């Protein structure tokens, strides 16, 4: 009955009752996603997880500016959100119920009317180097014995950290979806290119000769998948909240607090990683000048039950120990 159903929606729902409501209302959760293979993989994963828990779901494809403009370097397109803006608009216009993002691409400050619902268990946080097929490239600790190479990447963070380690190398802009970037590596006269391990692994495209860059600090929240919904949509929120992974949520929150405190986005080379070992959070963050000549790093730990401000305190310490000068230089260049 319509009136009874409306009254039922206003009540706090037990999980089993909530699933019953979705079935009775014949409502399907509309999942907004970009059209790239990786984005569809992520959204499909969320769809399957929801359906496994009794919630009907479907994908709705949305193009983003980051997908349309494949020539301009990401850091010239503006701050974080280039891949999420179109999905945010679709969400606020009630064209979709939830949106699924690579969390590292999402702005640290959600758009008004949008709320974070869940973070899925994190995959690999690492960056990897994919050599050009047939390339003799071997990463060396002793840079004095390494011949200069041309490396592909669109990430200013990866560029800065790579130049800090290999100052003689040349970095070329590499845009496009994962498949396009792998094809460009094969076609261009480069030594190779830098990718996020999670992206290639999720769609089964990680080459066997890929080299893990253990020395490269990832983007905050790299390897994590984020689900957002409209503020006040308790139905979508309650359904997706069941998918949240608490350790990943905690670590990525610390990393994004660090990023936010540094006022960083795609145009600032900032890395940050939080991990949990023996009920202790271990955080490492850095900021690098765009040319790679300067790097300031911070390392902090805190108990899991007392780490709410770890990202902010790490950022303050980094700024006080030389990070502010790098940040000021970058701002003056923009």
N, C-alpha and C positions, 0 to 999 in steps of 0.2 A: 504494500500500500504506500502511495507517494508520501503522505503525511508522516506515516510511521517511519519510512525510510529516512526522511529529512531529520526527524528527531533522533534516529539511531546514529546518524552521521555526527551529531553534536556530542555524543558520548565518548569518553575515552575507551579505546578498543583493545581488548585482549587480542593477541596475534591471531588466534584461530577465528575469533569473531570478525576481525578485520578482513581476513581472507574470504570469509563467508560473504561479507558485504560486497567485495569486489565481484565475486561470482554472481550474486543476486542482482547487482546493478548492471551487469554485463558491460562494465567499463574496462577499457584497455589503456594501459599506461603508454603514452606516446613519448618515445625516447628520441630526443634530438641528437643528431650526429653529423659531422662533416662526412664527405664522400670518399676520403682517402681510404685505402685498404686498412691501414692501421686504426684509423678512427672507427671504421665499421667493425673491425675486430673487437675493439674496446666496448662499443655500444652493444654488440651482439653478446659479449660476455655478460654484461649487465642484464640484457634481455633474458638470457638463459637462466641466470641466477634468480631473477624475479619469477620466471615461469616455474622453476623448480620449487618455489615456495608458494605457488598457487595464484600468482598475479599475472593475468594476461598482459602482454606487452607487444609493441610493434616499433619499428624504426621509422623515423622521419628524417629525410636528408636535407641538410641546409648548407649552402655554400658560404665560405668566409672570405674576407678580403685577403687573408694570408694564402688561401688556395688560388684565388684569381690572379693576384700579382706574384709571379714566380721569378721576377728578374731583380727587383729591388732588394738589397740586403735587409734582413729582418730588423736590424737596429735602426735603419732609416725609415721604417714604416711606423715607428712610434713605440710606446711603452707596451707592457704586457697586455694581452687581451686581443691581439690581432686575430687569433684563431678562435676566440670565444665570443666576440661581440655579436656576431650574427645569431648565434645560438641564444644569447641573452635576450636579444630583441624578440626572437620567436617565442621564448619562454614567457616574457612579459606580455606578449600579445596573445597568449593562450593558444598558440599553434602547437605547442608541445607541453608535456607535463614535467619532464626532467631533461637535463642535458648532461652528457658525458664528455669529460675533457681529460687530456693529458694534464695532470695537475701542475706541472712546471709551466704550462702555457697560460694558466689562469691567473688573473690579477690578484694580488694579495688582498685587495679591498673589493669585495663583491659589489656589483651594481645594486642600487637601491631596489628592493623588492625581490631580491634573489638571496637564497641561503644555502650554505653547504649542508648536504645531507649525510654523505658517507664517503669514505676513502677505502678503496679495496686494498687487500694485502699487497704490499710493494713487491715488484719484480726487481731485477737487477738495477742498481742505481748507477752503474758504471758507464763511462764513455769507452768506445772501442775505435781502433784505427783499422780501416779496411784497405789493404793495399790494392793497387791496380793489378788486375790479373796479369801474371807474368813479371810483376815488379820485383826487383831484388831488395826492396826496402826492408831493413832490419832496424828496429829501434835500439839505440845505443845509449848507455848511461854516460859515456864519455863523448860529449858533443864535439870535441876537437877532432875526432876521427870520423865524424859523420859528414857525408857530402850534403850540400844544401838541396832541399827538395821543394816541390810545389804541392801544397796540401789543400784540399777542398773542405769548406765548412761555411755555413751562414751564421754561426754563433760567435758573437763577439767575446763571450766568455772562453770558448774553446780556442779562439784565435789568440787571445791574450795569454792564456796559460801555455799554449804551444810555443809562442814566441819567447816566453820567459825561459823555456827549456831549450828551444832551438832557435836562437835569434837570427840565424842566417837564412832560415826557410822563408818561402813566400806563400801567403795564404790567399786562396781564390774563393769568391762567393759561390756557394753551392746551394741552390734552392730547389724545391719540388718535393713530391712525396717520396717515400722510401725507395720505391721502384725506380723512379726517375733519377734520383741521386745515385743509385747504384749503377744505372746505365751511363750516367755522365762520367762516373769514375772510370768505367771501361773505355769510354770514347775519348776522353781528354788525356793530354800528355802530363798527367799528374802522378805523384808517387802513390797517392791514395786519398782517402777522406775520413773524417771523423763522424761517427754516428753514436746514438744512444743504444746501448746493448739491448735494452728492453724492447725498443721498437722493432729491431730486426728479429729478435728471438720470438716475439709474439706472433709474427706472421711467417716464421720459418725461413727467414732469408739471411740469417747470420752466416757469413762465409767461414769455412773451416780455418782459413789462414788469418782471421781477424785477431788483432792484438789488443788485449785489455790494457787500458791506460790507468793503471792503479795509482799513478802519481797525479792524475787530473781530478780535481775536486768537481763533483757534478753540480748542475743547477739545483737550487732548492726544490724539493719535491720530485726530482727526476725519478722515473720508474713507477710513480703512483698514478692511479686513476681516480678522478674526482667525479662525484655525482652532485648536482645542484637542482633545486626546484624553486618554485615561487614561494615567497614568504606567505604563510597562512594556508598553504595547501597541505593540510594535515594528512590527507589520504596518501598522496605521493610520498610525503615525508616519512610517514610511519612504515610504508612498504619498503622504502629504500634504506631506512635506518637499520634494518635487519642485516644489511650487507656490510656495515661499517667494521673495519679492523682497527681496534683501539691502539695497538702499538704503532701502526703506520700513521694513524691520525695524530698521535702525540708527536712523533718525529717530524712529520711534515709541517705541523703547526709551529714547532720550534724553528725550523728552517725558514719558513715564510715570515715569521716574526723578525728573524735576522735580516731577511731581504727587505721587509717593509721599513725597518728601523734605519736601513741605509738608503732608503728612498730609491731602491734599485728596480730595474726592469730589463727589457731586452737590450737597452743601450748602455748598461753598466756591467762590466765583467765581474760578477759576484758568484762565488761558489759556496755551497754549504751542505753539510751532511750530518745528520743526527742518527745514532744507532743506540740500541739498548743491550747492555750486557750485565748480567747479575744484578738486576734492579737498579742499574745506574745508566743514565743517559750520557753518552759521549758525543760531544759536538766539535766539529772543525769547520771553520769558515775562512774565506779570504776575499780580498779585492785586489785586482791587478790593473795596472795602467794598460791602456789600449795597445801600446807598442810592446808590452811585455817586460819593460825594463825594471818596473817596480812591482813588488808583491808584498802585501802585509797579511799576516795570518793570525788567527786566534784559535786556541784550543781550550775547551771548557768541559767540566763534568758536573753532574748534579744527580741526587737521588731521584728516582722516578716519581716519588710522591712529593717532590719539592723542586720541580723543574719548570714551573709555569713561565718564569721570566728569563729562562736560559738564553733564548735567542736574542732578546733585547739587551741583556747584560753583555753578551758576546759582542754584539754590534757596537755597544758603547766602548768596550775595551779596544776593539779594533780601530775605531775612529780616533781614540786617544793616543794610539801607538803608531800613527802614521797613515792610517786609512783615510782620514779627513783630507789630507793633502792630495791624495790620489783622486778622491771624489771631487774635490774642488777643481782640479785640473780637467777632469772629464766634463764637468758642468760648463766650464769656460770654453771648451772646444765645441760644445753643442750649440 
